[in-house]
Amino acid sequence: MKALTFSRFGAPEVLEFREVPDPIPGAGEVRIRTRAIGMNFADCYRRQGRYHLEGTAPWIAGYEAAGEIESLGEGVTGFQIGDRVAFADCPHAHAELVVVPEGKLIPLPEEVSFETAAALLLQGLTAQYLVRDSHPVEQDESVLVHAAAGGVGLLLVQMATLLGAQVLGIVSRESKAQAVLDAGAKEVVLFGEEWSQAARDFCCDVDDAGMILSEGVDVVYDSVGSTLQRSLEAARTGGHVVFFGMAGGDPVPVDPRYLMDTSKSLTGGDLWNVLRTPEDRRQRAGELFDWVGRGLLKVSIAARVPLAEGAEAHRLLESRTTTGKVLLIP
């Protein structure tokens, strides 16, 4: 089979599309022929040597894809050859063939295409646990979403709005603002502007005499990392920041005394700690598929890049010029 690989860390130029041995499914595993593969910032981090990797060089990045089951390992009983499936948390996805444990498979309804599944699952499941688990969004809450025009961002804006929140989105370029507004955000601010002040102004309560009673949003969802301290400043007294990514670099250390003095809370988030069982995966994915089927959640695909040209997909994602999901197509 062909796969997108790298044997050293660095820029997209280290990637090689090459022939590698076909993976063999073991007991309880299936082999999938991929039809659409999801690109994520974590794949760039892996290529850079900043994120966990499975196996040894040449490494194959990627953790989500959709396709058809091509062969079954011993003991697999819940699936058959030809079944349409997807997965969101299994390594080596940037390849024509991927071996996946049966328990990590998510059956695809006929109305969900391979591309929709690959564009939705990992980022959709991420946005879902952020609004359901990390900070359960409630009616009329104020929410700040970083990178609001990205893959997770657009889904997060839609879900928070669906749950009744007022959303302020941050985007890197003016050209991305309309997509975020269309996703349900009440307002959009550019990253280069004083966005932390904009967040305080977005939700500012004053008394009859004009005195400020409180300012800042109820929750900030921060996937940038280097912005963490300013995200804390954008949250109201007693507010909450959820840190779940480092697209802009590592965060500076947070002084716990600041959290104490402002009664603010900081939560870390990682999807792998949420997808613990087959039931977790399928129940959570089922909610996403239901929202998509009812037109409540729209999946945006920014680009479809041939797997053989995967380095270009890495460059595109890192450019921060995209709105929505970047897919690799075998």
C-alpha positions as protocol buffer text, in pm:
chain_id: "A"
residue {
  index: 1
  type: MET
  ca { x: 0 y: 0 z: 0 }
}
residue {
  index: 2
  type: LYS
  ca { x: 96 y: 369 z: -24 }
}
residue {
  index: 3
  type: ALA
  ca { x: 118 y: 590 z: 285 }
}
residue {
  index: 4
  type: LEU
  ca { x: 222 y: 942 z: 380 }
}
residue {
  index: 5
  type: THR
  ca { x: 528 y: 894 z: 602 }
}
residue {
  index: 6
  type: PHE
  ca { x: 815 y: 1080 z: 770 }
}
residue {
  index: 7
  type: SER
  ca { x: 1142 y: 950 z: 915 }
}
residue {
  index: 8
  type: ARG
  ca { x: 1262 y: 1273 z: 1076 }
}
residue {
  index: 9
  type: PHE
  ca { x: 1093 y: 1573 z: 1232 }
}
residue {
  index: 10
  type: GLY
  ca { x: 1059 y: 1905 z: 1059 }
}
residue {
  index: 11
  type: ALA
  ca { x: 869 y: 2108 z: 800 }
}
residue {
  index: 12
  type: PRO
  ca { x: 621 y: 1953 z: 553 }
}
residue {
  index: 13
  type: GLU
  ca { x: 914 y: 1873 z: 325 }
}
residue {
  index: 14
  type: VAL
  ca { x: 1007 y: 1577 z: 548 }
}
residue {
  index: 15
  type: LEU
  ca { x: 691 y: 1395 z: 433 }
}
residue {
  index: 16
  type: GLU
  ca { x: 723 y: 1113 z: 182 }
}
residue {
  index: 17
  type: PHE
  ca { x: 447 y: 933 z: -7 }
}
residue {
  index: 18
  type: ARG
  ca { x: 590 y: 584 z: -34 }
}
residue {
  index: 19
  type: GLU
  ca { x: 519 y: 214 z: -57 }
}
residue {
  index: 20
  type: VAL
  ca { x: 503 y: 37 z: 280 }
}
residue {
  index: 21
  type: PRO
  ca { x: 391 y: -315 z: 377 }
}
residue {
  index: 22
  type: ASP
  ca { x: 18 y: -379 z: 399 }
}
residue {
  index: 23
  type: PRO
  ca { x: -93 y: -393 z: 764 }
}
residue {
  index: 24
  type: ILE
  ca { x: -228 y: -731 z: 877 }
}
residue {
  index: 25
  type: PRO
  ca { x: -531 y: -736 z: 1109 }
}
residue {
  index: 26
  type: GLY
  ca { x: -481 y: -938 z: 1425 }
}
residue {
  index: 27
  type: ALA
  ca { x: -742 y: -1090 z: 1652 }
}
residue {
  index: 28
  type: GLY
  ca { x: -1028 y: -849 z: 1711 }
}
residue {
  index: 29
  type: GLU
  ca { x: -914 y: -612 z: 1436 }
}
residue {
  index: 30
  type: VAL
  ca { x: -1028 y: -519 z: 1085 }
}
residue {
  index: 31
  type: ARG
  ca { x: -847 y: -368 z: 789 }
}
residue {
  index: 32
  type: ILE
  ca { x: -1010 y: -66 z: 630 }
}
residue {
  index: 33
  type: ARG
  ca { x: -953 y: 72 z: 282 }
}
residue {
  index: 34
  type: THR
  ca { x: -972 y: 443 z: 341 }
}
residue {
  index: 35
  type: ARG
  ca { x: -1188 y: 664 z: 118 }
}
residue {
  index: 36
  type: ALA
  ca { x: -1148 y: 995 z: 304 }
}
residue {
  index: 37
  type: ILE
  ca { x: -897 y: 1090 z: 576 }
}
residue {
  index: 38
  type: GLY
  ca { x: -920 y: 1378 z: 821 }
}
residue {
  index: 39
  type: MET
  ca { x: -629 y: 1622 z: 871 }
}
residue {
  index: 40
  type: ASN
  ca { x: -579 y: 1778 z: 1214 }
}
residue {
  index: 41
  type: PHE
  ca { x: -330 y: 2011 z: 1379 }
}
residue {
  index: 42
  type: ALA
  ca { x: -213 y: 1718 z: 1591 }
}
residue {
  index: 43
  type: ASP
  ca { x: -78 y: 1561 z: 1270 }
}
residue {
  index: 44
  type: CYS
  ca { x: 138 y: 1868 z: 1217 }
}
residue {
  index: 45
  type: TYR
  ca { x: 256 y: 1847 z: 1578 }
}
residue {
  index: 46
  type: ARG
  ca { x: 353 y: 1483 z: 1522 }
}
residue {
  index: 47
  type: ARG
  ca { x: 550 y: 1573 z: 1212 }
}
residue {
  index: 48
  type: GLN
  ca { x: 726 y: 1842 z: 1415 }
}
residue {
  index: 49
  type: GLY
  ca { x: 806 y: 1601 z: 1701 }
}
residue {
  index: 50
  type: ARG
  ca { x: 577 y: 1782 z: 1947 }
}
residue {
  index: 51
  type: TYR
  ca { x: 310 y: 1515 z: 1999 }
}
residue {
  index: 52
  type: HIS
  ca { x: 285 y: 1146 z: 2080 }
}
residue {
  index: 53
  type: LEU
  ca { x: 355 y: 899 z: 1799 }
}
residue {
  index: 54
  type: GLU
  ca { x: 278 y: 531 z: 1759 }
}
residue {
  index: 55
  type: GLY
  ca { x: 539 y: 291 z: 1622 }
}
residue {
  index: 56
  type: THR
  ca { x: 885 y: 361 z: 1483 }
}
residue {
  index: 57
  type: ALA
  ca { x: 1017 y: 546 z: 1178 }
}
residue {
  index: 58
  type: PRO
  ca { x: 901 y: 573 z: 910 }
}
residue {
  index: 59
  type: TRP
  ca { x: 604 y: 709 z: 1101 }
}
residue {
  index: 60
  type: ILE
  ca { x: 251 y: 742 z: 964 }
}
residue {
  index: 61
  type: ALA
  ca { x: 46 y: 1022 z: 1119 }
}
residue {
  index: 62
  type: GLY
  ca { x: -332 y: 1054 z: 1127 }
}
residue {
  index: 63
  type: TYR
  ca { x: -601 y: 930 z: 1363 }
}
residue {
  index: 64
  type: GLU
  ca { x: -930 y: 955 z: 1172 }
}
residue {
  index: 65
  type: ALA
  ca { x: -1068 y: 824 z: 845 }
}
residue {
  index: 66
  type: ALA
  ca { x: -1369 y: 663 z: 681 }
}
residue {
  index: 67
  type: GLY
  ca { x: -1387 y: 374 z: 438 }
}
residue {
  index: 68
  type: GLU
  ca { x: -1490 y: 13 z: 385 }
}
residue {
  index: 69
  type: ILE
  ca { x: -1386 y: -299 z: 572 }
}
residue {
  index: 70
  type: GLU
  ca { x: -1159 y: -503 z: 349 }
}
residue {
  index: 71
  type: SER
  ca { x: -1065 y: -795 z: 576 }
}
residue {
  index: 72
  type: LEU
  ca { x: -1148 y: -929 z: 923 }
}
residue {
  index: 73
  type: GLY
  ca { x: -917 y: -1055 z: 1194 }
}
residue {
  index: 74
  type: GLU
  ca { x: -998 y: -1359 z: 1405 }
}
residue {
  index: 75
  type: GLY
  ca { x: -1288 y: -1316 z: 1643 }
}
residue {
  index: 76
  type: VAL
  ca { x: -1452 y: -1013 z: 1480 }
}
residue {
  index: 77
  type: THR
  ca { x: -1827 y: -1069 z: 1496 }
}
residue {
  index: 78
  type: GLY
  ca { x: -1992 y: -727 z: 1486 }
}
residue {
  index: 79
  type: PHE
  ca { x: -1886 y: -628 z: 1135 }
}
residue {
  index: 80
  type: GLN
  ca { x: -1859 y: -778 z: 788 }
}
residue {
  index: 81
  type: ILE
  ca { x: -1642 y: -722 z: 481 }
}
residue {
  index: 82
  type: GLY
  ca { x: -1782 y: -428 z: 285 }
}
residue {
  index: 83
  type: ASP
  ca { x: -1932 y: -247 z: 585 }
}
residue {
  index: 84
  type: ARG
  ca { x: -1903 y: 131 z: 577 }
}
residue {
  index: 85
  type: VAL
  ca { x: -1724 y: 249 z: 889 }
}
residue {
  index: 86
  type: ALA
  ca { x: -1520 y: 532 z: 1033 }
}
residue {
  index: 87
  type: PHE
  ca { x: -1288 y: 587 z: 1327 }
}
residue {
  index: 88
  type: ALA
  ca { x: -1161 y: 888 z: 1520 }
}
residue {
  index: 89
  type: ASP
  ca { x: -892 y: 755 z: 1751 }
}
residue {
  index: 90
  type: CYS
  ca { x: -668 y: 501 z: 1584 }
}
residue {
  index: 91
  type: PRO
  ca { x: -314 y: 572 z: 1455 }
}
residue {
  index: 92
  type: HIS
  ca { x: -159 y: 541 z: 1109 }
}
residue {
  index: 93
  type: ALA
  ca { x: -464 y: 679 z: 926 }
}
residue {
  index: 94
  type: HIS
  ca { x: -271 y: 864 z: 655 }
}
residue {
  index: 95
  type: ALA
  ca { x: -255 y: 554 z: 440 }
}
residue {
  index: 96
  type: GLU
  ca { x: -456 y: 357 z: 187 }
}
residue {
  index: 97
  type: LEU
  ca { x: -507 y: 74 z: 438 }
}
residue {
  index: 98
  type: VAL
  ca { x: -545 y: 98 z: 815 }
}
residue {
  index: 99
  type: VAL
  ca { x: -589 y: -170 z: 1081 }
}
residue {
  index: 100
  type: VAL
  ca { x: -842 y: -71 z: 1349 }
}
residue {
  index: 101
  type: PRO
  ca { x: -961 y: -259 z: 1661 }
}
residue {
  index: 102
  type: GLU
  ca { x: -1326 y: -359 z: 1633 }
}
residue {
  index: 103
  type: GLY
  ca { x: -1410 y: -159 z: 1945 }
}
residue {
  index: 104
  type: LYS
  ca { x: -1299 y: 167 z: 1784 }
}
residue {
  index: 105
  type: LEU
  ca { x: -1516 y: 131 z: 1473 }
}
residue {
  index: 106
  type: ILE
  ca { x: -1814 y: 360 z: 1422 }
}
residue {
  index: 107
  type: PRO
  ca { x: -2076 y: 229 z: 1176 }
}
residue {
  index: 108
  type: LEU
  ca { x: -2178 y: 483 z: 914 }
}
residue {
  index: 109
  type: PRO
  ca { x: -2546 y: 536 z: 834 }
}
residue {
  index: 110
  type: GLU
  ca { x: -2614 y: 525 z: 462 }
}
residue {
  index: 111
  type: GLU
  ca { x: -2697 y: 896 z: 458 }
}
residue {
  index: 112
  type: VAL
  ca { x: -2352 y: 991 z: 595 }
}
residue {
  index: 113
  type: SER
  ca { x: -2084 y: 1005 z: 325 }
}
residue {
  index: 114
  type: PHE
  ca { x: -1722 y: 904 z: 375 }
}
residue {
  index: 115
  type: GLU
  ca { x: -1615 y: 1266 z: 337 }
}
residue {
  index: 116
  type: THR
  ca { x: -1871 y: 1392 z: 587 }
}
residue {
  index: 117
  type: ALA
  ca { x: -1761 y: 1131 z: 843 }
}
residue {
  index: 118
  type: ALA
  ca { x: -1391 y: 1206 z: 797 }
}
residue {
  index: 119
  type: ALA
  ca { x: -1458 y: 1579 z: 821 }
}
residue {
  index: 120
  type: LEU
  ca { x: -1684 y: 1548 z: 1125 }
}
residue {
  index: 121
  type: LEU
  ca { x: -1581 y: 1279 z: 1367 }
}
residue {
  index: 122
  type: LEU
  ca { x: -1261 y: 1379 z: 1543 }
}
residue {
  index: 123
  type: GLN
  ca { x: -1334 y: 1750 z: 1546 }
}
residue {
  index: 124
  type: GLY
  ca { x: -1705 y: 1699 z: 1604 }
}
residue {
  index: 125
  type: LEU
  ca { x: -1645 y: 1464 z: 1895 }
}
residue {
  index: 126
  type: THR
  ca { x: -1397 y: 1718 z: 2031 }
}
residue {
  index: 127
  type: ALA
  ca { x: -1645 y: 2005 z: 2011 }
}
residue {
  index: 128
  type: GLN
  ca { x: -1912 y: 1782 z: 2159 }
}
residue {
  index: 129
  type: TYR
  ca { x: -1716 y: 1688 z: 2473 }
}
residue {
  index: 130
  type: LEU
  ca { x: -1613 y: 2051 z: 2517 }
}
residue {
  index: 131
  type: VAL
  ca { x: -1976 y: 2167 z: 2538 }
}
residue {
  index: 132
  type: ARG
  ca { x: -2108 y: 1854 z: 2710 }
}
residue {
  index: 133
  type: ASP
  ca { x: -1827 y: 1760 z: 2952 }
}
residue {
  index: 134
  type: SER
  ca { x: -1546 y: 2017 z: 2992 }
}
residue {
  index: 135
  type: HIS
  ca { x: -1793 y: 2301 z: 3040 }
}
residue {
  index: 136
  type: PRO
  ca { x: -2158 y: 2202 z: 2992 }
}
residue {
  index: 137
  type: VAL
  ca { x: -2296 y: 2500 z: 2803 }
}
residue {
  index: 138
  type: GLU
  ca { x: -2624 y: 2637 z: 2937 }
}
residue {
  index: 139
  type: GLN
  ca { x: -2894 y: 2862 z: 2797 }
}
residue {
  index: 140
  type: ASP
  ca { x: -2792 y: 3231 z: 2774 }
}
residue {
  index: 141
  type: GLU
  ca { x: -2429 y: 3175 z: 2870 }
}
residue {
  index: 142
  type: SER
  ca { x: -2162 y: 3384 z: 2696 }
}
residue {
  index: 143
  type: VAL
  ca { x: -1894 y: 3186 z: 2513 }
}
residue {
  index: 144
  type: LEU
  ca { x: -1564 y: 3290 z: 2350 }
}
residue {
  index: 145
  type: VAL
  ca { x: -1429 y: 3054 z: 2082 }
}
residue {
  index: 146
  type: HIS
  ca { x: -1072 y: 3082 z: 1956 }
}
residue {
  index: 147
  type: ALA
  ca { x: -995 y: 2985 z: 1594 }
}
residue {
  index: 148
  type: ALA
  ca { x: -1368 y: 2999 z: 1533 }
}
residue {
  index: 149
  type: ALA
  ca { x: -1337 y: 2943 z: 1158 }
}
residue {
  index: 150
  type: GLY
  ca { x: -1132 y: 2625 z: 1193 }
}
residue {
  index: 151
  type: GLY
  ca { x: -1259 y: 2268 z: 1186 }
}
residue {
  index: 152
  type: VAL
  ca { x: -1332 y: 2243 z: 1560 }
}
residue {
  index: 153
  type: GLY
  ca { x: -1417 y: 2611 z: 1584 }
}
residue {
  index: 154
  type: LEU
  ca { x: -1706 y: 2614 z: 1336 }
}
residue {
  index: 155
  type: LEU
  ca { x: -1857 y: 2304 z: 1497 }
}
residue {
  index: 156
  type: LEU
  ca { x: -1807 y: 2448 z: 1846 }
}
residue {
  index: 157
  type: VAL
  ca { x: -1979 y: 2773 z: 1750 }
}
residue {
  index: 158
  type: GLN
  ca { x: -2273 y: 2577 z: 1607 }
}
residue {
  index: 159
  type: MET
  ca { x: -2307 y: 2349 z: 1910 }
}
residue {
  index: 160
  type: ALA
  ca { x: -2281 y: 2629 z: 2166 }
}
residue {
  index: 161
  type: THR
  ca { x: -2544 y: 2825 z: 1973 }
}
residue {
  index: 162
  type: LEU
  ca { x: -2762 y: 2515 z: 1946 }
}
residue {
  index: 163
  type: LEU
  ca { x: -2747 y: 2484 z: 2327 }
}
residue {
  index: 164
  type: GLY
  ca { x: -2861 y: 2845 z: 2370 }
}
residue {
  index: 165
  type: ALA
  ca { x: -2535 y: 3035 z: 2424 }
}
residue {
  index: 166
  type: GLN
  ca { x: -2431 y: 3375 z: 2292 }
}
residue {
  index: 167
  type: VAL
  ca { x: -2103 y: 3324 z: 2104 }
}
residue {
  index: 168
  type: LEU
  ca { x: -1814 y: 3558 z: 2030 }
}
residue {
  index: 169
  type: GLY
  ca { x: -1577 y: 3411 z: 1774 }
}
residue {
  index: 170
  type: ILE
  ca { x: -1212 y: 3501 z: 1712 }
}
residue {
  index: 171
  type: VAL
  ca { x: -1079 y: 3467 z: 1356 }
}
residue {
  index: 172
  type: SER
  ca { x: -738 y: 3530 z: 1202 }
}
residue {
  index: 173
  type: ARG
  ca { x: -865 y: 3707 z: 889 }
}
residue {
  index: 174
  type: GLU
  ca { x: -1158 y: 3930 z: 799 }
}
residue {
  index: 175
  type: SER
  ca { x: -1244 y: 3690 z: 515 }
}
residue {
  index: 176
  type: LYS
  ca { x: -1331 y: 3422 z: 772 }
}
residue {
  index: 177
  type: ALA
  ca { x: -1575 y: 3630 z: 974 }
}
residue {
  index: 178
  type: GLN
  ca { x: -1888 y: 3564 z: 770 }
}
residue {
  index: 179
  type: ALA
  ca { x: -1853 y: 3186 z: 798 }
}
residue {
  index: 180
  type: VAL
  ca { x: -1847 y: 3218 z: 1177 }
}
residue {
  index: 181
  type: LEU
  ca { x: -2147 y: 3450 z: 1179 }
}
residue {
  index: 182
  type: ASP
  ca { x: -2330 y: 3204 z: 952 }
}
residue {
  index: 183
  type: ALA
  ca { x: -2248 y: 2930 z: 1206 }
}
residue {
  index: 184
  type: GLY
  ca { x: -2442 y: 3123 z: 1469 }
}
residue {
  index: 185
  type: ALA
  ca { x: -2194 y: 3357 z: 1639 }
}
residue {
  index: 186
  type: LYS
  ca { x: -2341 y: 3682 z: 1764 }
}
residue {
  index: 187
  type: GLU
  ca { x: -2017 y: 3873 z: 1703 }
}
residue {
  index: 188
  type: VAL
  ca { x: -1673 y: 3812 z: 1552 }
}
residue {
  index: 189
  type: VAL
  ca { x: -1342 y: 3982 z: 1634 }
}
residue {
  index: 190
  type: LEU
  ca { x: -1007 y: 3961 z: 1457 }
}
residue {
  index: 191
  type: PHE
  ca { x: -719 y: 3793 z: 1640 }
}
residue {
  index: 192
  type: GLY
  ca { x: -495 y: 4095 z: 1582 }
}
residue {
  index: 193
  type: GLU
  ca { x: -737 y: 4326 z: 1760 }
}
residue {
  index: 194
  type: GLU
  ca { x: -774 y: 4361 z: 2136 }
}
residue {
  index: 195
  type: TRP
  ca { x: -988 y: 4049 z: 2154 }
}
residue {
  index: 196
  type: SER
  ca { x: -963 y: 4004 z: 2531 }
}
residue {
  index: 197
  type: GLN
  ca { x: -1112 y: 4352 z: 2580 }
}
residue {
  index: 198
  type: ALA
  ca { x: -1374 y: 4271 z: 2316 }
}
residue {
  index: 199
  type: ALA
  ca { x: -1469 y: 3967 z: 2524 }
}
residue {
  index: 200
  type: ARG
  ca { x: -1506 y: 4181 z: 2835 }
}
residue {
  index: 201
  type: ASP
  ca { x: -1722 y: 4425 z: 2641 }
}
residue {
  index: 202
  type: PHE
  ca { x: -1924 y: 4139 z: 2488 }
}
residue {
  index: 203
  type: CYS
  ca { x: -2063 y: 4052 z: 2830 }
}
residue {
  index: 204
  type: CYS
  ca { x: -2051 y: 4355 z: 3056 }
}
residue {
  index: 205
  type: ASP
  ca { x: -2315 y: 4415 z: 3324 }
}
residue {
  index: 206
  type: VAL
  ca { x: -2359 y: 4765 z: 3466 }
}
residue {
  index: 207
  type: ASP
  ca { x: -2588 y: 4904 z: 3734 }
}
residue {
  index: 208
  type: ASP
  ca { x: -2828 y: 5198 z: 3699 }
}
residue {
  index: 209
  type: ALA
  ca { x: -2547 y: 5439 z: 3785 }
}
residue {
  index: 210
  type: GLY
  ca { x: -2327 y: 5303 z: 3509 }
}
residue {
  index: 211
  type: MET
  ca { x: -2090 y: 5119 z: 3742 }
}
residue {
  index: 212
  type: ILE
  ca { x: -1950 y: 4792 z: 3605 }
}
residue {
  index: 213
  type: LEU
  ca { x: -2080 y: 4496 z: 3804 }
}
residue {
  index: 214
  type: SER
  ca { x: -1903 y: 4227 z: 3604 }
}
residue {
  index: 215
  type: GLU
  ca { x: -1734 y: 4191 z: 3268 }
}
residue {
  index: 216
  type: GLY
  ca { x: -1605 y: 3900 z: 3065 }
}
residue {
  index: 217
  type: VAL
  ca { x: -1752 y: 3582 z: 2922 }
}
residue {
  index: 218
  type: ASP
  ca { x: -1868 y: 3279 z: 3115 }
}
residue {
  index: 219
  type: VAL
  ca { x: -1633 y: 3041 z: 2931 }
}
residue {
  index: 220
  type: VAL
  ca { x: -1342 y: 3062 z: 2688 }
}
residue {
  index: 221
  type: TYR
  ca { x: -1253 y: 2765 z: 2467 }
}
residue {
  index: 222
  type: ASP
  ca { x: -882 y: 2806 z: 2390 }
}
residue {
  index: 223
  type: SER
  ca { x: -716 y: 2589 z: 2126 }
}
residue {
  index: 224
  type: VAL
  ca { x: -430 y: 2830 z: 2058 }
}
residue {
  index: 225
  type: GLY
  ca { x: -225 y: 2776 z: 2375 }
}
residue {
  index: 226
  type: SER
  ca { x: -1 y: 3083 z: 2363 }
}
residue {
  index: 227
  type: THR
  ca { x: -314 y: 3292 z: 2434 }
}
residue {
  index: 228
  type: LEU
  ca { x: -397 y: 3119 z: 2761 }
}
residue {
  index: 229
  type: GLN
  ca { x: -322 y: 3406 z: 3001 }
}
residue {
  index: 230
  type: ARG
  ca { x: -522 y: 3652 z: 2792 }
}
residue {
  index: 231
  type: SER
  ca { x: -806 y: 3399 z: 2774 }
}
residue {
  index: 232
  type: LEU
  ca { x: -814 y: 3398 z: 3152 }
}
residue {
  index: 233
  type: GLU
  ca { x: -831 y: 3777 z: 3147 }
}
residue {
  index: 234
  type: ALA
  ca { x: -1123 y: 3758 z: 2901 }
}
residue {
  index: 235
  type: ALA
  ca { x: -1328 y: 3542 z: 3139 }
}
residue {
  index: 236
  type: ARG
  ca { x: -1547 y: 3706 z: 3400 }
}
residue {
  index: 237
  type: THR
  ca { x: -1475 y: 3682 z: 3770 }
}
residue {
  index: 238
  type: GLY
  ca { x: -1572 y: 3325 z: 3853 }
}
residue {
  index: 239
  type: GLY
  ca { x: -1549 y: 3231 z: 3485 }
}
residue {
  index: 240
  type: HIS
  ca { x: -1397 y: 2929 z: 3320 }
}
residue {
  index: 241
  type: VAL
  ca { x: -1129 y: 2864 z: 3057 }
}
residue {
  index: 242
  type: VAL
  ca { x: -1105 y: 2531 z: 2876 }
}
residue {
  index: 243
  type: PHE
  ca { x: -760 y: 2468 z: 2725 }
}
residue {
  index: 244
  type: PHE
  ca { x: -759 y: 2199 z: 2458 }
}
residue {
  index: 245
  type: GLY
  ca { x: -494 y: 2280 z: 2196 }
}
residue {
  index: 246
  type: MET
  ca { x: -164 y: 2450 z: 2113 }
}
residue {
  index: 247
  type: ALA
  ca { x: -202 y: 2566 z: 1753 }
}
residue {
  index: 248
  type: GLY
  ca { x: -21 y: 2890 z: 1839 }
}
residue {
  index: 249
  type: GLY
  ca { x: 246 y: 2743 z: 2066 }
}
residue {
  index: 250
  type: ASP
  ca { x: 285 y: 2632 z: 2426 }
}
residue {
  index: 251
  type: PRO
  ca { x: 108 y: 2831 z: 2697 }
}
residue {
  index: 252
  type: VAL
  ca { x: 296 y: 3022 z: 2963 }
}
residue {
  index: 253
  type: PRO
  ca { x: 267 y: 2882 z: 3318 }
}
residue {
  index: 254
  type: VAL
  ca { x: -45 y: 2994 z: 3503 }
}
residue {
  index: 255
  type: ASP
  ca { x: -8 y: 3133 z: 3853 }
}
residue {
  index: 256
  type: PRO
  ca { x: -256 y: 2948 z: 4077 }
}
residue {
  index: 257
  type: ARG
  ca { x: -280 y: 3259 z: 4294 }
}
residue {
  index: 258
  type: TYR
  ca { x: -435 y: 3441 z: 3997 }
}
residue {
  index: 259
  type: LEU
  ca { x: -702 y: 3170 z: 3978 }
}
residue {
  index: 260
  type: MET
  ca { x: -763 y: 3203 z: 4350 }
}
residue {
  index: 261
  type: ASP
  ca { x: -783 y: 3583 z: 4349 }
}
residue {
  index: 262
  type: THR
  ca { x: -1025 y: 3593 z: 4055 }
}
residue {
  index: 263
  type: SER
  ca { x: -1222 y: 3277 z: 4142 }
}
residue {
  index: 264
  type: LYS
  ca { x: -1158 y: 3157 z: 3787 }
}
residue {
  index: 265
  type: SER
  ca { x: -1111 y: 2797 z: 3687 }
}
residue {
  index: 266
  type: LEU
  ca { x: -892 y: 2634 z: 3423 }
}
residue {
  index: 267
  type: THR
  ca { x: -970 y: 2294 z: 3273 }
}
residue {
  index: 268
  type: GLY
  ca { x: -764 y: 2084 z: 3036 }
}
residue {
  index: 269
  type: GLY
  ca { x: -936 y: 1873 z: 2773 }
}
residue {
  index: 270
  type: ASP
  ca { x: -836 y: 1571 z: 2565 }
}
residue {
  index: 271
  type: LEU
  ca { x: -1068 y: 1361 z: 2354 }
}
residue {
  index: 272
  type: TRP
  ca { x: -880 y: 1039 z: 2433 }
}
residue {
  index: 273
  type: ASN
  ca { x: -995 y: 1066 z: 2795 }
}
residue {
  index: 274
  type: VAL
  ca { x: -1358 y: 1079 z: 2680 }
}
residue {
  index: 275
  type: LEU
  ca { x: -1368 y: 798 z: 2420 }
}
residue {
  index: 276
  type: ARG
  ca { x: -1321 y: 513 z: 2666 }
}
residue {
  index: 277
  type: THR
  ca { x: -1553 y: 242 z: 2534 }
}
residue {
  index: 278
  type: PRO
  ca { x: -1718 y: 137 z: 2206 }
}
residue {
  index: 279
  type: GLU
  ca { x: -2046 y: 262 z: 2349 }
}
residue {
  index: 280
  type: ASP
  ca { x: -1891 y: 606 z: 2415 }
}
residue {
  index: 281
  type: ARG
  ca { x: -1780 y: 634 z: 2055 }
}
residue {
  index: 282
  type: ARG
  ca { x: -2102 y: 516 z: 1896 }
}
residue {
  index: 283
  type: GLN
  ca { x: -2340 y: 704 z: 2125 }
}
residue {
  index: 284
  type: ARG
  ca { x: -2152 y: 1031 z: 2086 }
}
residue {
  index: 285
  type: ALA
  ca { x: -2112 y: 983 z: 1710 }
}
residue {
  index: 286
  type: GLY
  ca { x: -2482 y: 901 z: 1688 }
}
residue {
  index: 287
  type: GLU
  ca { x: -2569 y: 1241 z: 1833 }
}
residue {
  index: 288
  type: LEU
  ca { x: -2346 y: 1410 z: 1576 }
}
residue {
  index: 289
  type: PHE
  ca { x: -2501 y: 1214 z: 1288 }
}
residue {
  index: 290
  type: ASP
  ca { x: -2848 y: 1301 z: 1419 }
}
residue {
  index: 291
  type: TRP
  ca { x: -2767 y: 1673 z: 1433 }
}
residue {
  index: 292
  type: VAL
  ca { x: -2628 y: 1658 z: 1078 }
}
residue {
  index: 293
  type: GLY
  ca { x: -2930 y: 1462 z: 953 }
}
residue {
  index: 294
  type: ARG
  ca { x: -3170 y: 1717 z: 1099 }
}
residue {
  index: 295
  type: GLY
  ca { x: -2978 y: 2010 z: 952 }
}
residue {
  index: 296
  type: LEU
  ca { x: -2876 y: 2141 z: 1294 }
}
residue {
  index: 297
  type: LEU
  ca { x: -2504 y: 2092 z: 1231 }
}
residue {
  index: 298
  type: LYS
  ca { x: -2329 y: 2174 z: 905 }
}
residue {
  index: 299
  type: VAL
  ca { x: -1993 y: 2022 z: 813 }
}
residue {
  index: 300
  type: SER
  ca { x: -1759 y: 2253 z: 626 }
}
residue {
  index: 301
  type: ILE
  ca { x: -1488 y: 2104 z: 404 }
}
residue {
  index: 302
  type: ALA
  ca { x: -1214 y: 2354 z: 321 }
}
residue {
  index: 303
  type: ALA
  ca { x: -1012 y: 2140 z: 80 }
}
residue {
  index: 304
  type: ARG
  ca { x: -973 y: 1790 z: -59 }
}
residue {
  index: 305
  type: VAL
  ca { x: -606 y: 1710 z: -116 }
}
residue {
  index: 306
  type: PRO
  ca { x: -478 y: 1387 z: -275 }
}
residue {
  index: 307
  type: LEU
  ca { x: -295 y: 1171 z: -18 }
}
residue {
  index: 308
  type: ALA
  ca { x: 5 y: 1170 z: -252 }
}
residue {
  index: 309
  type: GLU
  ca { x: 24 y: 1548 z: -207 }
}
residue {
  index: 310
  type: GLY
  ca { x: -10 y: 1536 z: 171 }
}
residue {
  index: 311
  type: ALA
  ca { x: 270 y: 1787 z: 230 }
}
residue {
  index: 312
  type: GLU
  ca { x: 50 y: 2049 z: 66 }
}
residue {
  index: 313
  type: ALA
  ca { x: -232 y: 1965 z: 309 }
}
residue {
  index: 314
  type: HIS
  ca { x: 9 y: 2023 z: 599 }
}
residue {
  index: 315
  type: ARG
  ca { x: 113 y: 2359 z: 456 }
}
residue {
  index: 316
  type: LEU
  ca { x: -248 y: 2455 z: 398 }
}
residue {
  index: 317
  type: LEU
  ca { x: -351 y: 2371 z: 753 }
}
residue {
  index: 318
  type: GLU
  ca { x: -55 y: 2553 z: 908 }
}
residue {
  index: 319
  type: SER
  ca { x: -123 y: 2864 z: 696 }
}
residue {
  index: 320
  type: ARG
  ca { x: -443 y: 2924 z: 898 }
}
residue {
  index: 321
  type: THR
  ca { x: -611 y: 3037 z: 575 }
}
residue {
  index: 322
  type: THR
  ca { x: -870 y: 2758 z: 568 }
}
residue {
  index: 323
  type: THR
  ca { x: -1230 y: 2767 z: 685 }
}
residue {
  index: 324
  type: GLY
  ca { x: -1341 y: 2418 z: 785 }
}
residue {
  index: 325
  type: LYS
  ca { x: -1183 y: 2075 z: 744 }
}
residue {
  index: 326
  type: VAL
  ca { x: -892 y: 1969 z: 525 }
}
residue {
  index: 327
  type: LEU
  ca { x: -932 y: 1614 z: 388 }
}
residue {
  index: 328
  type: LEU
  ca { x: -679 y: 1375 z: 237 }
}
residue {
  index: 329
  type: ILE
  ca { x: -822 y: 1161 z: -42 }
}
residue {
  index: 330
  type: PRO
  ca { x: -643 y: 830 z: -121 }
}
